[in-house]
Amino acid sequence: MTNLGEPDGRGEPLRAHRLFRTRDLDEARANVSRSFCPHRLEGIGAMRSFDTVHNKASGRALSLNYLRYGAEVRIDPGDLDDFYLIQFPLRGKALVVNGGHEVLSHESQAVILNPSLRSRLEWQAGCEKLIVQVGRKALQMVAEDLIGHRLERPIVFSPAIDGTRPEVAGWARALRSCMMAAERGADRWGEGNRNQAVLEEQLIARFLICQPSVIQHFFEEGAVQEATSRHVRRARAFIHANLVEPLTLSRISKAAGCSIRALQLAFRNHLGCTPTQYMRDERLRVAHYHLLTAPEGTLVGDIAYDVGFSHLGRFSIDYRRAFGQAPSATLRRSRPVALNFAHSGQSSAKRDVTLGQRKQSSEYQKPNGSKRMSETVGITRADEGINGVSWTVVGQTYTPKLHTENAMIWHAHIPSGTFVPPHIHPTQDEWICVMDGQLEVECGDDVHKAGPGDTVRMPMGIVHAIYNRSGAVANVVFGVAPSRKLYALFGELDGLTDPEELARISALHEVDFLPPA
C-alpha cells in the first residue's frame, strides 16, 4: 500500500493539526470521545509506553486523523451510528472486529468500521493509524448520486481493505495528496478551500467504487442505465455556464438528469474523457485565452484561480501538457517589449549617471515612491555568505552570494545521496551552474546529467527534481529570478528535517512540492 506516513518513514502526519497529546488514559479517552464517539478504553499489560497523540484536519463531511496510543490498548466503541471510520495502520498492527468479521490490520491491509455494526479493537503497542472519518449521510448521498437509486438502508462494506489492489493503492495516493494539502494550510483543506466539496466527493466516490460493499453490483459493466447524448449536452452546458465554480459531479449529474456513474460512462462513450477531465480541459482553454490577452501586471496565479483552478502547481503541469509550454511563457509572449528612450528627456550620459547613483545605494525609489531592494557595489568572498549567512536545507549547505528583488544566487554544497524532491517554482525561473561533481536533474519527463561547467535551465512552472547519485560531493551555483520569497524560505527551512513541514512551509513561500506518486 502507498506509504501514507511521512516520506522518510519517520515523524508524525498532520502535525500542524494537533488536537492533544497526553500520557493519562482517562484524559485520552475523554478527548478521543469528543472527536469521535463515547467508548471504552483500557490498557492491556504494562502501560509505561502509553503516549496518546491525536491530530485532526477537519473538512465538511470528512476529516483526516492521525492517532496513536503507544501502549497496547483495547477499544470498545460499540455502534458508531453516524459515521464510517477507514483506518490505515502506518506502523504496527491492530485486531479489529466489525459485526461478525475479524480483521488483522497492518500496513498492507486497512479496515473500515461500518456504523451499523458493533466494533471492538485491540491495538498492539506501537500501532499508529491514519483514520478517515466519513459522515454516514454524506457517503449515502454520494452513493445515491453515483448509481441513480435511492438507498433505504445503510451501506455495509467488507471490513478488510486489501492495500495490494491497484484500485485501493490509487485511492490511497489520492488520500495522501489530501493529507499534504491539509499540511499546507486552510486554503488547501477545510472550510477555507473553495473546492473542499469537490475533494471530499471525489474521495468518497472512488472509495465506493473500489471497496466491495452491498452496492458493488451497481458498478459492474452493464448495470448502469445508459445516459444519452442529451444528458452529455446538458452536462456540458452546465459546466460552461458555471466553469469558474467548484463544481461537484453530483451537481453536474443532477443538471444532466442522470446518475454520476451513467454520466461518467456517457462522457467516455461520446467524448472519450470523464466529466472532470472535460471540465479541466475547458478551464485550460479559457486560461490560455486569458494568458494570450492579459494586460500588463497580470499574474499567472490570478488567471488560474479566476478560471477555477485551486492548485497553481497542478495548473502549471496540466497547462504545459495541453499547450507545450509553461503558462508564464504564454504570458510573456502576449506582452510586447519596447525600450524607448526617445522621449525620456535624458541624454545617454545623464542616464548613465543616474544608473551609477542607483548602483551605489542599497535601496532606490520605485516610480510609485516605495522602496525596493537593489544591488550594492562589493564582493561576496568565496568562503562567505551575505551577512555571514548559510543554511542547511534537505541535507545540503546553501550559502547566499547575491540577493536583490530581481534575482538571488547561492552556492550549494551537495553531498552524495542527497536530493531535492520534485517541485515547482510557479513564479521563478531557476538555473544551476555545476562547478565540480555530477548532478542528475529531472525536468518534466527528461533527465539531464550535468558535470563541471554545465548549466541546467529550469523555467518557472516546470516540475523538476535534483539528485546527486555520483558517489562524490558536488559544488554548484544556483540562481533564481526574480528572488520572490526564496531567501526567507531558506531561513525557515534551515535545519528542518520533517518532510511534511518542509512541504507546508515551502508552499507558503511559492514553492510547491508534489505529493509522492
FENLINMO-V128974 format. One line per field, one symbol per residue. ss: DSSP state (~ for helix, > for strand, _ for the rest). psi: psi as a letter, one per 20 degrees, with the letter a starting at -180 (. if undefined). burial: I if it has 9 or more other ideal C-beta (glycine too) atoms within 8 Angstrom, else O. A space follows every 10 residues. Layout:
ss = ???
psi = ???
burial = ???
//
This chain:
ss = __________ ____~~~>>> >>__~~~~~~ ~~~~~____> >>>_______ _>>>>>>>__ _>>>>>>>__ __>>>>>>__ __>>>>>>>> >__>>>>>__ >>>>>>__>> >>>_____>> >>>____>>> >>>>>~~~~~ ~~~~~~~___ ______>__> >>___~~~~~ ~~~~~~~~~~ ~~~_______ _____~~~~~ ~~~~~~~~~~ __>__~~~~_ ________~~ ~~~~~~~~~~ ~_______~~ ~~~~~~___~ ~~~~~~~~~~ ~___~~~~~~ ~~~~~~~~~~ ~~_______~ ~~~~~~____ _~~~~~~~~~ ~~~___~~~~ ~~~_______ _______~~~ ~~~~~~~~~_ __>>>_____ >>>_______ _____~~~__ >>>__>>>>> >>>____>>> >>>>____>> >>>>____>> >>>>>>__>> >>>__>>>>> ____>>>>__ ___>>>>___ ___>>>>>>> >____~~~~~ ~~~_____~~ ~~~~~~~~__ _>>____
psi = qpoiaqhjjr aoqkhilpgr pqjpghhggg ghghheqqrp pqqobpjhjp nppoppoqcf jpqpqppqif rpqppnicph fjqqoopoph qarppppocj pppoqahioa qpophiqqqq qopqpjppqp popppggggg ggghhgikqp ohrqppqphp ooiiphgghg hhghgghhgh ghhirhihpa hioijghggg ggggghghhh ppaijhhhiq pihpppqrhg hggggggggh hkhiqnpqhg gghhhhkrrg ghgghggggh ikrrhghggg hghhgggggh hhjprpipqg hggghhjiqi ohghggghgh hhjjrqhhgg ghhiopppoo jhkijqrhgh hgggghghhj qiqrprhjiq qrprqqpapo qhjqrpkjqq qopkjqppop hporhhqppq qpooqqiqro rprpnijqqq qpopgqaqqp ooocjqpppp apiqpppnqq ippqqpqoji jrqpprpqqq prhcjhghgh hhioipiohg hggghghikk oopqqq.
burial = IIIIIIOOOO IOIIIIIIOI OOOOIOIIIO IIIOIIOOIO IOIOOOOOII IIIIIIIOIO IIIIIIIIII IIIIIIIOII OOIIIIIIII OIIIIIIIIO IOIIIOOOII IIIIIOIOII IIIIIOIIII IIIIIIOIII IIIIIIIIOO IOOOIIIOII IOIOOOOIII IIIIIIIIII IIIIIOOIII OOIOOIIIII IIIIIIIIII IOIOIOOIIO OOOIOOIOOO IIOIIIOIIO OOIOOIIIII IIIOIIOIII IIIIIIIIOO OOOOIOOIII IIIIOIIIOI IIOIOOOIOI IOIIIOIIII OIIOIIIIII OIOOOIIIII IOOIOOOOOO OOOOOOOOOO IOOIOOOIIO IOOOOOOOOO OOOIOOOOOO OOOOIIOOOI IIIOOIOIII IIIIOOIIII IIIIIIOIIO IOIIIIIIII IIIIOOIIII IIIOOOOIOI OOOOOIOIII IIIIIIIIOI OOIIIIIIII IIIIOIIOII OIIIOIOIII IIIIIIIOII IIIIOOO
//
